[in-house]
Amino acid sequence: MKKCGWLIGILGLVSCQNLRQEVQPQQLAAQPVKLLVACFISPQDTVLAAKVARSRPILDDGTVTSLEITNATVTLKAGSRSIVLTYHSRLRYYRASPNQFPIRAGETYQLSVQTPDGQSVEARTTVPEAVALQQVRLDSEVVLENKQVRKRFFARYIWYDRSGQPDYYQTEGTITYRCAGCAPDKTIREPVQFTGNQGLYTNQESKGGRMVSDPGYLGVSIPSNQPFFPTLFSKPLVLTADLRHINEDYYRYHLALGQQQEVESNPFAEPVPIPTNIRGGLGCFGAYSRSTLTVRLD
């Protein structure tokens, strides 16, 4: 039978015979409910955190909050060590202190989740070693916005990749400065805005050696004849640059998640499948190690 596609809903010009034979609503509702788990661990993090929820069938019109699971048993293991994460009702995720269960680079960890109704999932991940962020370069470029010539400032991160194996990275950063003219005085923190694939990189493109990030923009554009200080920022300005050495599961999950968010409002775009390494469920258990470089402009 001929399939009509999205033109049926938009134009109403084509007729399909007995469309219910194509997709039965009860078949959509009968899809099994699975556990959704998101957990990312790092030796540099100050908290161990995991989010647990259930999947929602297409015809389920319940709220997102109702999907959250608050009474599961969430356990992290590494060799003979283990810890049970406790649900925090205000933060709405399971957590524990790394002081009680340190995360170590090079080790493999197992995450298991069990619910009182008998559902259970598990996953494994290995924590990569940290890769040093060698240099942060500040620069500017001229941009044309609304037929006006303006100037925008950005940072590029530089590091050296280990050759001979697949590696994955993510660049992040924060700029911190005092609010000029604010009463009372306060500190402002803004993220560095990386272009490209959410600041995600793989050495398959560079084939090892020196790697350079895409521009990480600092704030908005300003008139081309205006200075960096005090038009945009006040001194001192501190740029905290982070380089995450991430494992493949983390990379694939966040890359697909970002791509899905970019196309979710486009009815013409192909759906983006989200990969999972949660055995018996959905989501991701990933790991990374972070190195940080601080640049201060006084």
N, C-alpha and C positions, 0 to 999 in steps of 0.2 A: 504494500500500500504506500502511496506517495506521502512523504512527510512534508509538512508545510513550514515548519520553523517559526522564527519570531515574527514573520510578516503577518501571521494571523492576528496577533494581538495589536499590531501597530496600524495596519491598513484595513483589515477586515475585508479584503478583496478576494481571498482564496478560501475555499471550503474543503475541509477534510471530513471524510465519512467515518462516523463512529470513532471519534477521537479517544473516547474512554478505553478503547481497546489498545491504544498506544501506551497510556499511563493510567493505571488504576489508583485512585487516591488511597484506597485501603492498603495497597502495596507500599506506598510511601510511609504511611503511618505504622506499618508493621516492621519497619527496619529496627533491628535490635539497638537498645540504648547501651552505649559504651562509656567507659570512664575516660575523661579528658584530664591529662596531667601535664603540667609545665614546671620544670625544675632545672635550674642552671647553677652549677657550683663552681667556685673559684677559691684558690688559696688566699686571695686578697680581700674577699668579701667579709663584711662584719656580721652577717647573718646567713644562716642556711634557710632557704625558703622554698616552698612548693605550693602550687595552686592545684586544687582538685575539683572537678565538676563532672557533670554527666552530659553526654551529647543530647541534642534535641531533634526529634523527628521533624520533617518539613512541616507537618500539619499541627505541630504543638505550638500553641500561642501563649505559653507561659512566659513569665519575665525571666531575664537573664539571671537575676539574683536567685530565683528558685532552682536554678541548675546547680548551684554550688553545693558541695558536700562538706559538711562540717564535722562528721563523726567517723571519719575513716582512720585507719591505722597506717601512718606513713613512716616507713623505716628506711634509713640509709645504712649501708654496710660497706665495709672495706676489709677484707680478710677476716680476722677475728673481732674487729671493732664494729660496733653498731650503735645507732641512736634513733629514738622515736621522736619525730617532730610533733609539736603541740599546736593545735589550732588556736589562732588569735582572733577573737570575735570582732575586734575593732578593725584590724588590718585585713581580715578575711583571707588569711592564708596560713599554712602550717609553717612553723619556724622552730629553730633551735640555735644555740650559740656555737660558733666555731671553736670557742675555747674548750667546749666539751667534746668536740669531734672535729679536729683540724683536718682541712682538705689539703692534700699533698700532691704536688705535680708528679706525674709519672704513674700514679696509682689508678687502678680501675675500681669504680664504685658501682654498687647495685642499689637501685631504688625499687621498693615494693610498696604497693598500696592495696589495702583490703578494706571493704565496707561491711557493715553489719549484715547486709542482705546477701553476702556471699560472693560479690564481685571482687576480682583481684587482677592486678596487672603488675608487670615488672619491666625494668629496663637496666641497661648497663652503659657506662660511659667512662672514658679514660681522660684524665686531666693532662693537657699538654704543658710543656715547659714554657716559661716566660721568654719572650724575645724582646731584647732591649730596644726601646725607641731612641734612636741615635740623635736626631736633630729635628727641630721645628723651625720652619722658615716663614716669616711674615712678609706679605706682599700685598699689592693692590692691583686692580684692573679698572679700566674705563668701560662703563656699560651705558647703553642707550635705553632709557625708560620713559615712556610717554613723550617721545621725541625730545627728551632732555638728556644731555650728556652728564652722567653722574659717575661717582667713584665708589668702589666697594672693596673692602679689605678681607683678606683671607689668610689662612695658614695651611701649609703643606707639611705632612709628617714624612720623615725619612727613616727607614730601618733596613737591616740586611737579613735576608732570608737564608735559612739553611738549605743547601742543595741536596738533591737525592731523595726527597720524599715530598708528598703532597702536604701543603700547609695552607691554613686559612687564617684570615685576620679581620679585625673590625676596628675602625678608628672612631674615637669619641673624644669629647672635650667640653670644658666649661670655662667661660670667661666670668671673672668676678671683679666688680668695681663699685665705688661709692656713688650713690645717686646725688648728682650735683643739684643743690637747691632744695633737697628734700628736708622737711622738718617734721619729726626728728630725723636725724641722719640715719641712713640705712644702707645696707649692702645689697647689690643686685647680682643675681647669678643667671646667666643665660647659656644655653647649649651652643656649641659650635655646630653649624649646619652643613653637613657633608652632602655633596651631590653624589650622583651615581647610585649604586645598589646599597643604599642605607649604610654607606661606609664599609661595605664588605668587600674583601679582596681574596684572591687565591694566587699562589705562586705558579700556577699552571700558565698564567699569562706572562709572567716575568721570567720564568724558568730559573728561579733562584737569583741570588745576588741582591743588588740594591733595589729597593722598592720605594716608590713615592706615591703618596695618597693623592686623591682628587682634592680640589680646593675645599677647605672647611671654612665657610663664611662666618665672619664676625659681625653680627648686627646687620643693619639694613644699609642701603646705599645712601650716600650723601652728595650734595653738590660738589662738582669736580674741583671747585676753587676753594673748598673748605678744608681745614686740617683735621687730622684724626682726633686730636685733643684740642679743645674741649667740645667740638661739635657733636661727636658721637659718644665718646667715653670720657670719664674723668680719671685722673691718676690717683693712686696707682691702679693699674690694670693687671690682673693676674690671669694668665692662660694656663689651665691645667690640662695637659694633653695626655690622653690614654690610648695605648695600643693593646688590644686584646688578641692574644694568640688563641684561637678557638679551634675546637675539633669539628670534624665534618658534619656531625649531626646538628650542632649549633648553626653552622653555616647554611646548610640546606634548608633548615626550618625557617630561619629568619629571612633568608633570601626569598623563599616562596611566600612568606607572610607579607613582606613588603610589596611584592608583585601583586598579590591578591588585593591589598588595600588600594593600590593604584588603579585597578580595573574594576573594583566592585560597583562603582556608579556608572560604568559604561555598559549599556545593554548589548553592544556589538562585540565586546571583548570575550575571548575564550576564558572559561573558568580556570583558575590556577589551583591544582591539587596541592594540599599541604602534606609534606612527608611526615612520617611518624616513626619513631624507634621504640614506642611503648608496646611491648608484647601483650596482645589481648585488648588494647585500647587505642587511644589517639593522643597526640601531643608530642612532647620532646623532653628528653633528659639529656642535657648537654653540659659542656664544661669549657673553661677558658682560664688562662693566666694573664695577668695584666702587668704592664710596665708603664710608668708615668714620668713625664718630663714637665717641669714647671718653667714658664717664661713670665718674667715680671717686668713691666714697663712703668718706671717712676717718673 
